[in-house]
Amino acid sequence: MLHPKNDRIDYGEQLIPPEGYELTQAIGTSYSLDLEALMLVPVALFYAHHLDGNPDTPGYDMLEAITKAAEKITIFYQAGQLKVPRKYHPLIAYWEKGIQPVTMPNPVSSFHPKVWIIRYDSKTEPAIYRLLVTSRNLTFDRSWDVAFSTMGFVSDKQQASNQPLVDLLTHLSGLSKRSIPPSFLSDLQKVVFEKPEGIKAIKFWPVGIPNVADANKKYSNQVTQKKWDELLIISPFLDNTTLTTLKDNCYKKPYLLSCKESLDAVKETVLADFDCWQFSDFIQNAEFADILEEEGVEPCLQNLHAKLFVAMQNDKPVWYLGSANCTDPAQGRNIEFMAELVTDGSTKFRSKNVFKSLTEPAKEGEIQLFTKYDPALRVDMSEQVNIDLAIRKIKYDLTTLNIRGEAVIIPEGNAYNLTIEIDASGLKLPDGFSVHFKPLPETQKKPAILGVGQLNINNDFTGYTESWLSPYLEFSIARDGIVYTHFLLEMSIELPGTRLNRIFTSIIDSKEKFLKYLAFVLTGEESGIIGSGKSDGHDRAAGDGGILGLDGAPVFEKLLIAASRHREKLVSVDKLIDRIKEETELTGDRIVTEEFEGFWKVFKDYLITKK
């Protein structure tokens, strides 16, 4: 049930539509968000491809998926936790309307749920919803996680157990500029979710949001609200208050599995009441030792990120998993999401057996995730904790600032200069700390220092082409000259309405690429990586058939098939042609030729008559 080798969930596979279904709507939540990782998500949701693409070398499937991602996918994240990509990808611009920052009412609260609620529709079968509950942020982080996935058909009866899911989405809708379709919520209320073998009931706990069924009292974290006979705690973050509460609520000595740094930060007198184990140093560095290395993936530390509480009550095990750490904010001050799995009492679900599976490898040479914690090797973490708290406060204060921008076109040119205005008149920083900022696409100029206690007006960042304009600023926080964190904040700025089209045609910039892209839109078949640079003029994708041929088959034939079976693909082609023509007419670089337009007119007229 929780074997580190055998019980694995592939994140990408969980997003892929079931056979015969297509994505209708997806809502995701994450504490932190990586824009590069986000570029891969639509490929799984729209085209059932795994998350093994490379944002640096996008394929035609990635391009098509990203350009329509924000129409059907909305992702909420904690303001100030948008990660800086390794390099700027103009395609990120297509996601801007689909990602929604959430600012909490104070710096000691977090928007922390990690959940996906996805609707897929079929032409012949009832709609399906998938629910994915994880402790993983939407980043490239490869820490050890625990997740729960289920799906179910929309029935004709309301399911009271789904009300917490509806409450969560209703709350998120109120925080967003984008509304969630009422039909998405009403049908979610009627989904009968599948229960895995050995699970008798599934309950949902969106901690920290109003419970409509209970006079809008906030949902609470059930782990600290009940008395337990036995308890297994897996959490990367800990605090004295919550551990003391759980110890007082548990009859037997609880198992505590965490990171060494977190265990070191807890009082020894508190840890004495727990059976303490730390995440294996060997596993943490395994990628560097080729133990868990993946080909083509840069090695990184693999730490613990899983949050799981296995509780025993009256000899019956109950599992709680999701986003909530074993900390005081996770009991109600944060917004969290936890799934409660009520088991049938089978041996595999019991806290003692789960503990053994993680600390006692069944066979020699198998993975042992946790090793015994040795208090004698403790390191004083108080200074680092204080630095982290100071950075958290600074980051929160920056998210509340009024940040405005203006893109001014250079006279008689095709580039823009930026004016950035940041009102930091109310900002205060602890001694030794400083903040710098720059536009996300900027690669040459040094970041500007943020003047504290004053209005900042900056005109230093200049010469951006339209496709390299972005509403995001990269901020960095340093202490005594050492940078501790980088993150993105969005400024209020009006950007040219033609920017997305300009980005698109800077990628599809030749007849060859246009035909390959057209092939993907019509057939959904992988057409390879989009090459960099313009074509040399030879229409290789056309084969011997000239502009009307594609991979040995005429484009005309592919369009006929689409007209008879998939009218919606012709609509997509029509939008594609209009988009490219609009941009290339300005540059004079004709990609959609007169020959192509001649036979396309037949299909365009068909679309008009069939409206």
N, C-alpha and C positions, 0 to 999 in steps of 0.2 A: 504493500500500500504506500510505503514511503521509502522504497529502496533507491539509493542514489544512482544506480546504474539502470535498473529495470523499469522503474516507475517515472518515466520522463514525459513531459509535455512540450511539444514543439510550438512555440509562440505563433509562428507563421501559419501552421496548419489549423490553428484554432480560429483564424480570421477567414480562411478560405470558404467560399460558399459551398453548401452541399450540392451534389450532382443535380442538375436541372434547375438550380436556383440562381438568382442574381441579387446583388446587394441593393437594398432599398434605402436604408438609413443606418448609420452607426454613430453611437455616442461613446466616447472614451474619456477616462479621467486619469491623471497622473500628477504626482507631486512635481517632478522635474521632467523636462521635455527636451529631446535632442532633435533639431531640425533635420539633420542628415538621416537619422533613424526614421523620422517621420516620412521621408521621401520614399521609403520602401513599403510602408504600410498599404497604400492604395493598390499596389500591384497584387498583393494577396487578396484584398477585399473585392477588387473588380475582376481580376483575371486568374485567380486561383494559382498564382505563382508563389513560390517560397521566398522568404526574406533573405535571399542570398545575393541580391543585386549589389551594385556599387554606385553610389551617388556620383562618383567622379566620372563614370563611363555609363551614362543612362542608356537603356535600350528604348525601342519604340513603345514597348508596353509601359515602361515607367513614365515616359513623357505623356502618353495618352491618359494614364491613370491619374497623374499629378494634376493635369490641367482640369480635371473634373472632380478632384477630391473634395474640395470645399463645398460642392453642391450637395453632397450626401454624407459627409463625415464631419463631426464636430468633436473637438478634443479640449477639455478643460484642464488647466494646470495652475500651479501656485505662481502668482506674480513674483518675478525676480528669480525664477528657477528655469528660465529658458536658456539652454546651454549654447555657448558659442561654437559654431561648427569649425572644423579644421580649416576649411576654406569656404568662401562664399559661393553658393550656387544660385544664379538668378531664378531658377525654377522654384526656389523656396517661396517666391512671391505669390504663386498660385495657392499657397496654404494660408495666406495671411487672414482671410475671412473665416477660415475653418478652425483656428486655434483661439481659445478664449482664456485670458488670464483671470484668475480669481484672487482678489485682494482681501485678506482676512481683516477683522476689526482691530487686531492688535498684533504686535510682533512676536508674541509667545504662542500664537495659534497658527495652525497650518492647514491648508487644503491638501489632504493626504490620501484620498482614495485611489485605488488602482483597479479599475473595473472597465469592462467593455460590455455594452448591451447593443446587439446588432440584429437588424431585421433583414431577412432574405425572402424574396417572393418568387413564386413559380407561376407559370401560365396555367398549370393543371392541378396543382396541389395547394393545400392551405399554407399560409405564411408560417415561417419558422423564425424563432428568436434564439440567438445564442447568448449565453451569459458566461463571461470569463472573469473570474475573481483572482487577482494575483497580489503579490507583494512587490512586484517589479515595476519600476518606472519605465517610461517609454524612451529609453536611451540604449546605447550600445553596451552598457554595463553588463558584465557576464558573471555577476555574483550569483550565489546559490539562492534559489527562490523556491517558493511553494505556491501552487496554483490549483484552482478548481474550475472545471469547465463543464457546462451542461447546455442542453438545447431542448426545445419543445415546440409543438405546434400550437397555433392559436385555436382555442376551443370556442364553444358558444356560451360558456359560463364564466363568470368572474371568479378569480382565485384570490381569496383573502390573503394568502401567503405572499402574493406579489405586491401588495400595497406599499411596502417599504421601497421597492424599486421605483414605483411611480412617484413616491414622495421625494426620492433622491433626484429624479429627472425634473420634477416640477420645481424643486428648489434651484437646480442648476439653470433651468430656463429663466428663472427670475434674476439670475446673476449675469445673464448673457444678452448681447445685442440680437441674438438669433433665437427665434422661438422653435421649440420642438413640436412637430406636427401633432395635433390632438389625436389623430388616428393611431399614431405610434404609441401613445400613452394608453389609449383605451384598449388596444389589442394586447399590449403588454400585460394588462390586468387579467387577461383571459388565457395566458400561456400556461400550459401544463408542462412544467420542466421535468425532464427525465431524472430519475434518482439512480445513482450508481449502485452496483451490487453491494448489499450490506448497509445501505443508507435508507433509513425509514422515513426521514423528513429533512427538508432543507428550509432553513430560516435565514432571513436577511436582516442585517443590522447596519443601516447607514448612520453611524454614530455622529452626533452633533447637529443633526438637522431636525426640524419640527416633525413630530409624529401626528399626522392628521387624525388618526383614529384615537389618539389619546390627548385630546384637547391641546394639540400642538406642543406638548411637552417634548423635549429633545430626546431622540434615541440615545441610549447609554450603552456603554461597553459591558456586555453581560458577564465577561470573565471575572471582573472585580465585584460583581453584584451578588454572586451566589457563594454558597459554601460547598467545598469539594472534599472528597475523600482522598483523592490523589490528583496530582497536577504535573504535567510536563510543559515547560515554557521554552519556546525557541524564539528569540528576539535579538536583533543586532544592537538595539539600544535599550538601556535600563535606567531606572532611577530608584533611589532609596524608598521614596514614598509608596510607589506602586508595589515594589517587592515586599515591603512590610505588610501592606494590605493583603496580598495574595498569601503570604505565609500565615497570617492570622485567620484567613478563610479556608485553610487546607489542613486536614487532620494529619496527614503524613508529610514528611519532609519532601518538598517539591524538587523535581529535576529542573536545573537551569542551564540551558545551552545558549551561549552567546559568543561575542567577540572578546578577545583578551582585553582590548582597550576599554570596552564598556565595563567588563568585570573589574578592571583595575580602578575605575572611577567610582565604584560603589563601596560604601563603608564595609570594612571587614566584619564588623559585628552583624551587619545585615546578611552578608554572604554566608556566615556561619550556619544559618538556618536553611541553606539550600545545598543540594548535591550539584556542584558547579563544574561545567565542562566548557572548554573554549574551542572555537573553530580551528581546525588543523592548519598549522603553519605550512605543512607539506602541501595541502590542497591549495592554500592561498597562493603559493608560488608554482603550482603544478604546470602552468602553461610555459613558464620559463625553463622548466626541466623536461619538456616534451611529453609529460605524462597525460595531460588533457589537451594538448595542442591541436588546433584545427588548421588544416592546410590553407594558406593564403590569408590567415587572420593574424594581425599583430598581437603578440602575447600581452596579457595584462593580469593584474592581480585579480584573483577570484575570492571575494570575501563573502560573508554571510549577509543575505538580505531577506531571508524567509522570516515570516511571523506566523507562528502556529502555537496554539494552546490546546493540549489534549487533556481533558478533565474527566475524572471518574466520579460518578455520583450513584450511590446504591448499586454498585457493581456494573454500571452502564457507562461506556465511554461516549463522550461528546467532543467533537472537534470544532475549534474556532480558527478560521484562517482568513487572511486578507492583509490589510494595510496597517493595522494597529500594532505599534510597539508596546513593550512592557514599560510604559512611561505615563506620567500623570496627564500630559496633554491629550494622550490617546483615549482617555476615559470620557471625554465629552467636550473638551475645549477645541480640539481639532475637528475637522470633518474627515471621517474615516469610513471604510466599508469592510464589513466582516461577514463571512458566510458561516452559519452554524450547521453542522452536519450531525444529525441525531442518528446514531448507529444502532445496529441490531445486537450489539454486544459481542460480536465476533472477536476472537483472540487478536487478530491483526490490528484492530483499532485501539487496543488497550495501551495506556500510557507507558507501562513497563516494557511492552514489546516494541513500541515505536522507539523508545529510548535505546534499547539493545540494538536495534537495526542501525542506529546512527553512531553508536559508540563501540560496538563489538562486531567487527567484520565476520561474516559467516565462514569465509574461507580465507586462507592465507593469500595475501596479495590483493585482496579486495579493498575498496575504498573505505577508509575510516574517517568520517567527516569531523568528528569531535574527539579531542583528547582531554585528559583530566587537567583541570585548572590548578596551578600551583601558586598559592598566595605569596610564597617566598620570592617570586619573580615579579611582583607588582611594580609598576612604574607610576610615579606621581603624574596624574593627568590634569591636575587642577588648573595649571597655566593654560593648557590647550583648551580646556572647557571654557575658561574665561574669554579667550580670544574668539572662540566659535560663537559665544553668546554676543560679543560685541559686533562681530561681522553680521550676525543675524539681524541685530537691531539696525545697523547701518543700511543693510540691504532693504529691509522693510521700509525705512524712512525714504529711501530713494524711490521706491515704488509709488509713494504718495505725492511725489513732486509733480509740478506742472511742467511738462516737457513738450515744447513745440518746435516745429521745423518749417522751413520754407525752401522749396526748390525753385531757383531762379535761372531761367535759360540764359546762356551767354549770348549777347547780341551778335547776330549774324553767324551763329554757330549752332552746333547740335549737341552741346553738352550743358550741364547744369552746375551751378554753385549752390552750396547749402548754407543757410543761416540756421543755427541751432540756438534756441533760447531755453534755458533751464533756470527756473526760479528756486534757488537754494537759500533764500533769505531766512527760512526757518530751520535750516539744517544745522545740526551740531555733530561734531566728530570727537571721539575720545583722543587724547594725546597720542601722537605717533601714527595716526591713521590718515590716509589720503584716498581720494577717489579720482579716477581718470575716465575719459570717455572718448569715443570716436565712432563714426558711421561704420556699420557692420561690413560693407564692401571695401573699406579703406585698407590698402595693403602697404602704402609707402610712407604716409605721414604718421608721426608719433601721436599718441592720444593726448588730448588736452586735459589739463588739470581742472577739476571742478572747484570753483571758488565757493567756499563755505560762508553762509550768512549774507549772500548777495545774489543779485540777478546776473546770470551768466549769459552773455550774447557772443556767440562764436561764429566767425566768418572764414575760418582757416581751411575748411574742407571744400575743395573745388574740383571742377573738371570731370563730372560723372556723366557717362552716357545714360540715356533714358533707361536702358535695360539693366543698368547697375545702380539705380536708385532704390533705396530701401527705407522703410519706416523704422527700422531697428537701429538702436545705438548699442555698442558694446561698452559696458562699464567694467571697471576693475577696482578692487579694494585692496590697498596695500597697508602694511604696518611696518614702520621703520624701513621703508624701501623694498620690502619683500611682498610680492603680490600673492594674496591668498585665494582669490576667487575672481573669475570672469563670468559675466552673464549678460543677457540682452534685455533691454526695455524698449517698448514701443513709444515713439513720439507721435504727437498729433500733427500730421502733415498731409497736405493735399498733393498727391502725385498725379502725373499725366494719365488720363484715361486710356491712352493708347499703350501704356507700359507693358501690359501682359501680352498683347499682340506683338509688340516689338521684341520681347523676350522669345516668344515662340518662333518668330521668323529669323531670329539670330541663330536658332538651332536648326530648323528646317529651312536651309538657305540654298538649296539646289534642287533641280528637277529629280535627280536621283533619290535624294532623301524624301522628297514629296511623294514619289511613287512607292517607296518602301513604307512610309507612314500610312499611305492610302491602303496598301495591302494589309497592314495590321488592323486598321479600322474595319475593313471589309471581312477579314477572315479570322482575326484574333490569333493568327499564327505568329510565333516569334520571328522577328525580322532582323535580329542581331543588334549589335551596339551601334549607336548613332556616331558616325565618325566626326572628328573635329576638322574644321576647315571646310571651305567650299569645294564642290566637285570640280574636276578638271574639264567638265563639259560633256564627258562621255556618259550616256545614260545606261550604265551597266545593269541596273535593275530591270531595264526594259528587254534585255536579251536581244534576239534577232528581230523581234517584232516592233522595234522602235518605241515611241512613247506610249503606244497602246498595248505593249506587251509587258508582262511582269512575271518573273520567275518561270517563264515558259508558258504561261497562260495569259490570255488577253484580259486586260482590265475590264473591257466591255462585258466579257463573260462573267467576271466576278460581280460586276454591278447588276447584271441581270439576275443572278442568284439572290443578291441582297434585295432586289426589288420584289421578288416573288416570295421570299421567306422572312426577311428581316428589314422591314421598311425603316426601322429606327436607325439602321446603319447608314442608309442613304441620307437621313437627316443629319447625322454626324459628318458625313462627307461634305454635304452642302455647307455646313458651318465651317469646316476646315478650309474649303475653297474660298469662301468669303473672307475668312481671316487672313489667308495668305495674300489674296488679291489686294485687300485693303492696304496692307503694309508695303507690298512690293510695287504698287503703283506710285508710292511716294519715292521709292529709290530707283525706279526704272529697271530693276533687275527682275525680269519676268520669269517666274517659276511655273505658273499655271499657263501653259501655252494655248495659242488659238486652236490648235488641233484638238487638245484635250477639251477645251471649252465647247467645241463644236459638238462632240458626241455627248458631253455631260448635259447639254441643254435638253436632250430627250428625257433624261431622268429627272431633271429639275421640273420640267413641265408635268411629269408624272406625279411628282410630290405635290404640286399645286392642285392638280385635279383630284387627288385622293385625300385632300384635307377633310 
